[in-house]
Amino acid sequence: MELDLESLQKLASQTGAYARVEADFFEGAIVFMDVKGQIIQENFDRSIEIIEGE
């Protein structure tokens, strides 16, 4: 199965949205890299911590 760039971006966006829903439900956190290259932890209460980066 091949995905074009637009489909891949949409899939990544939907995956991130689903991760936030799960984090809310289980009172957990998601970890991701932002556009600046920083590793960010976003907690279920929407507080944000920079794990690594500037």
mmCIF file of the N, C-alpha and C atoms, coordinates in Angstrom:
data_MODEL
# 
_entry.id   MODEL 
# 
loop_
_atom_site.group_PDB 
_atom_site.id 
_atom_site.type_symbol 
_atom_site.label_atom_id 
_atom_site.label_alt_id 
_atom_site.label_comp_id 
_atom_site.label_asym_id 
_atom_site.label_entity_id 
_atom_site.label_seq_id 
_atom_site.pdbx_PDB_ins_code 
_atom_site.Cartn_x 
_atom_site.Cartn_y 
_atom_site.Cartn_z 
_atom_site.occupancy 
_atom_site.B_iso_or_equiv 
_atom_site.pdbx_formal_charge 
_atom_site.auth_seq_id 
_atom_site.auth_comp_id 
_atom_site.auth_asym_id 
_atom_site.auth_atom_id 
_atom_site.pdbx_PDB_model_num 
ATOM 1   N N  . MET A 1 1  ? 0.849  -1.184 0.000  1.00 0.00 ? 1  MET A N  1 
ATOM 2   C CA . MET A 1 1  ? 0.000  0.000  0.000  1.00 0.00 ? 1  MET A CA 1 
ATOM 3   C C  . MET A 1 1  ? 0.890  1.242  0.000  1.00 0.00 ? 1  MET A C  1 
ATOM 4   N N  . GLU A 1 2  ? 0.674  2.100  -0.947 1.00 0.00 ? 2  GLU A N  1 
ATOM 5   C CA . GLU A 1 2  ? 1.431  3.342  -1.034 1.00 0.00 ? 2  GLU A CA 1 
ATOM 6   C C  . GLU A 1 2  ? 0.544  4.509  -0.640 1.00 0.00 ? 2  GLU A C  1 
ATOM 7   N N  . LEU A 1 3  ? 1.131  5.455  0.081  1.00 0.00 ? 3  LEU A N  1 
ATOM 8   C CA . LEU A 1 3  ? 0.415  6.657  0.488  1.00 0.00 ? 3  LEU A CA 1 
ATOM 9   C C  . LEU A 1 3  ? 1.084  7.867  -0.138 1.00 0.00 ? 3  LEU A C  1 
ATOM 10  N N  . ASP A 1 4  ? 0.285  8.793  -0.633 1.00 0.00 ? 4  ASP A N  1 
ATOM 11  C CA . ASP A 1 4  ? 0.854  10.044 -1.103 1.00 0.00 ? 4  ASP A CA 1 
ATOM 12  C C  . ASP A 1 4  ? 1.090  10.936 0.118  1.00 0.00 ? 4  ASP A C  1 
ATOM 13  N N  . LEU A 1 5  ? 1.808  12.012 -0.049 1.00 0.00 ? 5  LEU A N  1 
ATOM 14  C CA . LEU A 1 5  ? 2.188  12.884 1.055  1.00 0.00 ? 5  LEU A CA 1 
ATOM 15  C C  . LEU A 1 5  ? 0.976  13.437 1.808  1.00 0.00 ? 5  LEU A C  1 
ATOM 16  N N  . GLU A 1 6  ? -0.046 13.846 1.089  1.00 0.00 ? 6  GLU A N  1 
ATOM 17  C CA . GLU A 1 6  ? -1.248 14.410 1.715  1.00 0.00 ? 6  GLU A CA 1 
ATOM 18  C C  . GLU A 1 6  ? -1.934 13.359 2.601  1.00 0.00 ? 6  GLU A C  1 
ATOM 19  N N  . SER A 1 7  ? -2.047 12.138 2.129  1.00 0.00 ? 7  SER A N  1 
ATOM 20  C CA . SER A 1 7  ? -2.665 11.067 2.908  1.00 0.00 ? 7  SER A CA 1 
ATOM 21  C C  . SER A 1 7  ? -1.834 10.741 4.150  1.00 0.00 ? 7  SER A C  1 
ATOM 22  N N  . LEU A 1 8  ? -0.521 10.749 4.002  1.00 0.00 ? 8  LEU A N  1 
ATOM 23  C CA . LEU A 1 8  ? 0.366  10.475 5.121  1.00 0.00 ? 8  LEU A CA 1 
ATOM 24  C C  . LEU A 1 8  ? 0.254  11.564 6.188  1.00 0.00 ? 8  LEU A C  1 
ATOM 25  N N  . GLN A 1 9  ? 0.178  12.818 5.776  1.00 0.00 ? 9  GLN A N  1 
ATOM 26  C CA . GLN A 1 9  ? 0.024  13.922 6.721  1.00 0.00 ? 9  GLN A CA 1 
ATOM 27  C C  . GLN A 1 9  ? -1.314 13.826 7.452  1.00 0.00 ? 9  GLN A C  1 
ATOM 28  N N  . LYS A 1 10 ? -2.362 13.465 6.737  1.00 0.00 ? 10 LYS A N  1 
ATOM 29  C CA . LYS A 1 10 ? -3.680 13.318 7.356  1.00 0.00 ? 10 LYS A CA 1 
ATOM 30  C C  . LYS A 1 10 ? -3.669 12.177 8.370  1.00 0.00 ? 10 LYS A C  1 
ATOM 31  N N  . LEU A 1 11 ? -3.034 11.069 8.017  1.00 0.00 ? 11 LEU A N  1 
ATOM 32  C CA . LEU A 1 11 ? -2.937 9.928  8.925  1.00 0.00 ? 11 LEU A CA 1 
ATOM 33  C C  . LEU A 1 11 ? -2.163 10.296 10.187 1.00 0.00 ? 11 LEU A C  1 
ATOM 34  N N  . ALA A 1 12 ? -1.057 11.006 10.043 1.00 0.00 ? 12 ALA A N  1 
ATOM 35  C CA . ALA A 1 12 ? -0.272 11.438 11.198 1.00 0.00 ? 12 ALA A CA 1 
ATOM 36  C C  . ALA A 1 12 ? -1.087 12.368 12.094 1.00 0.00 ? 12 ALA A C  1 
ATOM 37  N N  . SER A 1 13 ? -1.835 13.263 11.506 1.00 0.00 ? 13 SER A N  1 
ATOM 38  C CA . SER A 1 13 ? -2.679 14.178 12.267 1.00 0.00 ? 13 SER A CA 1 
ATOM 39  C C  . SER A 1 13 ? -3.755 13.419 13.039 1.00 0.00 ? 13 SER A C  1 
ATOM 40  N N  . GLN A 1 14 ? -4.393 12.459 12.395 1.00 0.00 ? 14 GLN A N  1 
ATOM 41  C CA . GLN A 1 14 ? -5.435 11.671 13.052 1.00 0.00 ? 14 GLN A CA 1 
ATOM 42  C C  . GLN A 1 14 ? -4.849 10.825 14.182 1.00 0.00 ? 14 GLN A C  1 
ATOM 43  N N  . THR A 1 15 ? -3.646 10.317 13.980 1.00 0.00 ? 15 THR A N  1 
ATOM 44  C CA . THR A 1 15 ? -2.981 9.526  15.009 1.00 0.00 ? 15 THR A CA 1 
ATOM 45  C C  . THR A 1 15 ? -2.694 10.387 16.236 1.00 0.00 ? 15 THR A C  1 
ATOM 46  N N  . GLY A 1 16 ? -2.225 11.603 16.023 1.00 0.00 ? 16 GLY A N  1 
ATOM 47  C CA . GLY A 1 16 ? -1.968 12.528 17.125 1.00 0.00 ? 16 GLY A CA 1 
ATOM 48  C C  . GLY A 1 16 ? -3.234 12.886 17.879 1.00 0.00 ? 16 GLY A C  1 
ATOM 49  N N  . ALA A 1 17 ? -4.315 13.102 17.147 1.00 0.00 ? 17 ALA A N  1 
ATOM 50  C CA . ALA A 1 17 ? -5.595 13.426 17.788 1.00 0.00 ? 17 ALA A CA 1 
ATOM 51  C C  . ALA A 1 17 ? -6.081 12.251 18.630 1.00 0.00 ? 17 ALA A C  1 
ATOM 52  N N  . TYR A 1 18 ? -5.923 11.038 18.109 1.00 0.00 ? 18 TYR A N  1 
ATOM 53  C CA . TYR A 1 18 ? -6.337 9.847  18.850 1.00 0.00 ? 18 TYR A CA 1 
ATOM 54  C C  . TYR A 1 18 ? -5.491 9.675  20.111 1.00 0.00 ? 18 TYR A C  1 
ATOM 55  N N  . ALA A 1 19 ? -4.192 9.971  20.016 1.00 0.00 ? 19 ALA A N  1 
ATOM 56  C CA . ALA A 1 19 ? -3.307 9.872  21.179 1.00 0.00 ? 19 ALA A CA 1 
ATOM 57  C C  . ALA A 1 19 ? -3.750 10.832 22.277 1.00 0.00 ? 19 ALA A C  1 
ATOM 58  N N  . ARG A 1 20 ? -4.183 12.042 21.895 1.00 0.00 ? 20 ARG A N  1 
ATOM 59  C CA . ARG A 1 20 ? -4.669 13.003 22.897 1.00 0.00 ? 20 ARG A CA 1 
ATOM 60  C C  . ARG A 1 20 ? -5.937 12.500 23.574 1.00 0.00 ? 20 ARG A C  1 
ATOM 61  N N  . VAL A 1 21 ? -6.837 11.896 22.815 1.00 0.00 ? 21 VAL A N  1 
ATOM 62  C CA . VAL A 1 21 ? -8.066 11.341 23.391 1.00 0.00 ? 21 VAL A CA 1 
ATOM 63  C C  . VAL A 1 21 ? -7.722 10.248 24.396 1.00 0.00 ? 21 VAL A C  1 
ATOM 64  N N  . GLU A 1 22 ? -6.813 9.359  24.035 1.00 0.00 ? 22 GLU A N  1 
ATOM 65  C CA . GLU A 1 22 ? -6.399 8.299  24.951 1.00 0.00 ? 22 GLU A CA 1 
ATOM 66  C C  . GLU A 1 22 ? -5.713 8.865  26.191 1.00 0.00 ? 22 GLU A C  1 
ATOM 67  N N  . ALA A 1 23 ? -4.876 9.884  26.019 1.00 0.00 ? 23 ALA A N  1 
ATOM 68  C CA . ALA A 1 23 ? -4.199 10.503 27.163 1.00 0.00 ? 23 ALA A CA 1 
ATOM 69  C C  . ALA A 1 23 ? -5.227 11.101 28.122 1.00 0.00 ? 23 ALA A C  1 
ATOM 70  N N  . ASP A 1 24 ? -6.254 11.721 27.585 1.00 0.00 ? 24 ASP A N  1 
ATOM 71  C CA . ASP A 1 24 ? -7.317 12.277 28.425 1.00 0.00 ? 24 ASP A CA 1 
ATOM 72  C C  . ASP A 1 24 ? -8.032 11.169 29.190 1.00 0.00 ? 24 ASP A C  1 
ATOM 73  N N  . PHE A 1 25 ? -8.371 10.100 28.509 1.00 0.00 ? 25 PHE A N  1 
ATOM 74  C CA . PHE A 1 25 ? -9.134 9.011  29.117 1.00 0.00 ? 25 PHE A CA 1 
ATOM 75  C C  . PHE A 1 25 ? -8.348 8.317  30.232 1.00 0.00 ? 25 PHE A C  1 
ATOM 76  N N  . PHE A 1 26 ? -7.065 8.067  29.987 1.00 0.00 ? 26 PHE A N  1 
ATOM 77  C CA . PHE A 1 26 ? -6.240 7.340  30.944 1.00 0.00 ? 26 PHE A CA 1 
ATOM 78  C C  . PHE A 1 26 ? -5.419 8.261  31.852 1.00 0.00 ? 26 PHE A C  1 
ATOM 79  N N  . GLU A 1 27 ? -5.659 9.586  31.751 1.00 0.00 ? 27 GLU A N  1 
ATOM 80  C CA . GLU A 1 27 ? -4.915 10.587 32.517 1.00 0.00 ? 27 GLU A CA 1 
ATOM 81  C C  . GLU A 1 27 ? -3.411 10.380 32.343 1.00 0.00 ? 27 GLU A C  1 
ATOM 82  N N  . GLY A 1 28 ? -3.012 10.250 31.103 1.00 0.00 ? 28 GLY A N  1 
ATOM 83  C CA . GLY A 1 28 ? -1.612 10.015 30.755 1.00 0.00 ? 28 GLY A CA 1 
ATOM 84  C C  . GLY A 1 28 ? -1.018 11.222 30.048 1.00 0.00 ? 28 GLY A C  1 
ATOM 85  N N  . ALA A 1 29 ? -0.049 10.967 29.214 1.00 0.00 ? 29 ALA A N  1 
ATOM 86  C CA . ALA A 1 29 ? 0.638  12.029 28.483 1.00 0.00 ? 29 ALA A CA 1 
ATOM 87  C C  . ALA A 1 29 ? 1.020  11.529 27.097 1.00 0.00 ? 29 ALA A C  1 
ATOM 88  N N  . ILE A 1 30 ? 1.264  12.469 26.199 1.00 0.00 ? 30 ILE A N  1 
ATOM 89  C CA . ILE A 1 30 ? 1.822  12.136 24.897 1.00 0.00 ? 30 ILE A CA 1 
ATOM 90  C C  . ILE A 1 30 ? 3.170  12.834 24.782 1.00 0.00 ? 30 ILE A C  1 
ATOM 91  N N  . VAL A 1 31 ? 4.072  12.241 24.055 1.00 0.00 ? 31 VAL A N  1 
ATOM 92  C CA . VAL A 1 31 ? 5.402  12.808 23.839 1.00 0.00 ? 31 VAL A CA 1 
ATOM 93  C C  . VAL A 1 31 ? 5.598  12.919 22.332 1.00 0.00 ? 31 VAL A C  1 
ATOM 94  N N  . PHE A 1 32 ? 6.071  14.082 21.897 1.00 0.00 ? 32 PHE A N  1 
ATOM 95  C CA . PHE A 1 32 ? 6.257  14.305 20.466 1.00 0.00 ? 32 PHE A CA 1 
ATOM 96  C C  . PHE A 1 32 ? 7.372  15.304 20.237 1.00 0.00 ? 32 PHE A C  1 
ATOM 97  N N  . MET A 1 33 ? 7.819  15.397 19.000 1.00 0.00 ? 33 MET A N  1 
ATOM 98  C CA . MET A 1 33 ? 8.826  16.374 18.627 1.00 0.00 ? 33 MET A CA 1 
ATOM 99  C C  . MET A 1 33 ? 8.137  17.523 17.904 1.00 0.00 ? 33 MET A C  1 
ATOM 100 N N  . ASP A 1 34 ? 8.408  18.746 18.348 1.00 0.00 ? 34 ASP A N  1 
ATOM 101 C CA . ASP A 1 34 ? 7.778  19.899 17.701 1.00 0.00 ? 34 ASP A CA 1 
ATOM 102 C C  . ASP A 1 34 ? 8.598  20.332 16.485 1.00 0.00 ? 34 ASP A C  1 
ATOM 103 N N  . VAL A 1 35 ? 8.152  21.387 15.833 1.00 0.00 ? 35 VAL A N  1 
ATOM 104 C CA . VAL A 1 35 ? 8.804  21.842 14.603 1.00 0.00 ? 35 VAL A CA 1 
ATOM 105 C C  . VAL A 1 35 ? 10.211 22.385 14.855 1.00 0.00 ? 35 VAL A C  1 
ATOM 106 N N  . LYS A 1 36 ? 10.522 22.761 16.097 1.00 0.00 ? 36 LYS A N  1 
ATOM 107 C CA . LYS A 1 36 ? 11.857 23.253 16.441 1.00 0.00 ? 36 LYS A CA 1 
ATOM 108 C C  . LYS A 1 36 ? 12.815 22.119 16.787 1.00 0.00 ? 36 LYS A C  1 
ATOM 109 N N  . GLY A 1 37 ? 12.312 20.886 16.830 1.00 0.00 ? 37 GLY A N  1 
ATOM 110 C CA . GLY A 1 37 ? 13.143 19.748 17.170 1.00 0.00 ? 37 GLY A CA 1 
ATOM 111 C C  . GLY A 1 37 ? 13.186 19.439 18.657 1.00 0.00 ? 37 GLY A C  1 
ATOM 112 N N  . GLN A 1 38 ? 12.364 20.135 19.444 1.00 0.00 ? 38 GLN A N  1 
ATOM 113 C CA . GLN A 1 38 ? 12.306 19.883 20.880 1.00 0.00 ? 38 GLN A CA 1 
ATOM 114 C C  . GLN A 1 38 ? 11.409 18.684 21.148 1.00 0.00 ? 38 GLN A C  1 
ATOM 115 N N  . ILE A 1 39 ? 11.764 17.899 22.156 1.00 0.00 ? 39 ILE A N  1 
ATOM 116 C CA . ILE A 1 39 ? 10.911 16.790 22.563 1.00 0.00 ? 39 ILE A CA 1 
ATOM 117 C C  . ILE A 1 39 ? 10.008 17.304 23.677 1.00 0.00 ? 39 ILE A C  1 
ATOM 118 N N  . ILE A 1 40 ? 8.712  17.219 23.461 1.00 0.00 ? 40 ILE A N  1 
ATOM 119 C CA . ILE A 1 40 ? 7.704  17.805 24.326 1.00 0.00 ? 40 ILE A CA 1 
ATOM 120 C C  . ILE A 1 40 ? 6.841  16.714 24.945 1.00 0.00 ? 40 ILE A C  1 
ATOM 121 N N  . GLN A 1 41 ? 6.527  16.885 26.225 1.00 0.00 ? 41 GLN A N  1 
ATOM 122 C CA . GLN A 1 41 ? 5.548  16.014 26.880 1.00 0.00 ? 41 GLN A CA 1 
ATOM 123 C C  . GLN A 1 41 ? 4.322  16.862 27.186 1.00 0.00 ? 41 GLN A C  1 
ATOM 124 N N  . GLU A 1 42 ? 3.186  16.467 26.646 1.00 0.00 ? 42 GLU A N  1 
ATOM 125 C CA . GLU A 1 42 ? 1.933  17.163 26.907 1.00 0.00 ? 42 GLU A CA 1 
ATOM 126 C C  . GLU A 1 42 ? 1.073  16.249 27.774 1.00 0.00 ? 42 GLU A C  1 
ATOM 127 N N  . ASN A 1 43 ? 0.770  16.714 28.984 1.00 0.00 ? 43 ASN A N  1 
ATOM 128 C CA . ASN A 1 43 ? 0.006  15.924 29.935 1.00 0.00 ? 43 ASN A CA 1 
ATOM 129 C C  . ASN A 1 43 ? -1.488 16.051 29.672 1.00 0.00 ? 43 ASN A C  1 
ATOM 130 N N  . PHE A 1 44 ? -2.263 15.164 30.279 1.00 0.00 ? 44 PHE A N  1 
ATOM 131 C CA . PHE A 1 44 ? -3.707 15.148 30.036 1.00 0.00 ? 44 PHE A CA 1 
ATOM 132 C C  . PHE A 1 44 ? -4.367 16.463 30.426 1.00 0.00 ? 44 PHE A C  1 
ATOM 133 N N  . ASP A 1 45 ? -3.771 17.198 31.372 1.00 0.00 ? 45 ASP A N  1 
ATOM 134 C CA . ASP A 1 45 ? -4.341 18.483 31.796 1.00 0.00 ? 45 ASP A CA 1 
ATOM 135 C C  . ASP A 1 45 ? -3.858 19.642 30.921 1.00 0.00 ? 45 ASP A C  1 
ATOM 136 N N  . ARG A 1 46 ? -3.176 19.313 29.821 1.00 0.00 ? 46 ARG A N  1 
ATOM 137 C CA . ARG A 1 46 ? -2.647 20.222 28.802 1.00 0.00 ? 46 ARG A CA 1 
ATOM 138 C C  . ARG A 1 46 ? -1.430 21.007 29.282 1.00 0.00 ? 46 ARG A C  1 
ATOM 139 N N  . SER A 1 47 ? -0.850 20.639 30.438 1.00 0.00 ? 47 SER A N  1 
ATOM 140 C CA . SER A 1 47 ? 0.426  21.248 30.827 1.00 0.00 ? 47 SER A CA 1 
ATOM 141 C C  . SER A 1 47 ? 1.511  20.660 29.923 1.00 0.00 ? 47 SER A C  1 
ATOM 142 N N  . ILE A 1 48 ? 2.515  21.464 29.622 1.00 0.00 ? 48 ILE A N  1 
ATOM 143 C CA . ILE A 1 48 ? 3.550  21.074 28.676 1.00 0.00 ? 48 ILE A CA 1 
ATOM 144 C C  . ILE A 1 48 ? 4.906  21.158 29.355 1.00 0.00 ? 48 ILE A C  1 
ATOM 145 N N  . GLU A 1 49 ? 5.722  20.144 29.136 1.00 0.00 ? 49 GLU A N  1 
ATOM 146 C CA . GLU A 1 49 ? 7.087  20.110 29.636 1.00 0.00 ? 49 GLU A CA 1 
ATOM 147 C C  . GLU A 1 49 ? 8.010  19.850 28.466 1.00 0.00 ? 49 GLU A C  1 
ATOM 148 N N  . ILE A 1 50 ? 9.111  20.603 28.406 1.00 0.00 ? 50 ILE A N  1 
ATOM 149 C CA . ILE A 1 50 ? 10.133 20.354 27.383 1.00 0.00 ? 50 ILE A CA 1 
ATOM 150 C C  . ILE A 1 50 ? 11.087 19.320 27.981 1.00 0.00 ? 50 ILE A C  1 
ATOM 151 N N  . ILE A 1 51 ? 11.141 18.149 27.360 1.00 0.00 ? 51 ILE A N  1 
ATOM 152 C CA . ILE A 1 51 ? 11.980 17.067 27.836 1.00 0.00 ? 51 ILE A CA 1 
ATOM 153 C C  . ILE A 1 51 ? 13.415 17.266 27.381 1.00 0.00 ? 51 ILE A C  1 
ATOM 154 N N  . GLU A 1 52 ? 13.580 17.663 26.126 1.00 0.00 ? 52 GLU A N  1 
ATOM 155 C CA . GLU A 1 52 ? 14.905 17.830 25.551 1.00 0.00 ? 52 GLU A CA 1 
ATOM 156 C C  . GLU A 1 52 ? 14.829 18.926 24.503 1.00 0.00 ? 52 GLU A C  1 
ATOM 157 N N  . GLY A 1 53 ? 15.791 19.803 24.516 1.00 0.00 ? 53 GLY A N  1 
ATOM 158 C CA . GLY A 1 53 ? 15.820 20.872 23.521 1.00 0.00 ? 53 GLY A CA 1 
ATOM 159 C C  . GLY A 1 53 ? 16.062 22.204 24.188 1.00 0.00 ? 53 GLY A C  1 
ATOM 160 N N  . GLU A 1 54 ? 15.882 23.258 23.419 1.00 0.00 ? 54 GLU A N  1 
ATOM 161 C CA . GLU A 1 54 ? 16.143 24.612 23.925 1.00 0.00 ? 54 GLU A CA 1 
ATOM 162 C C  . GLU A 1 54 ? 15.069 25.085 24.860 1.00 0.00 ? 54 GLU A C  1 
# 
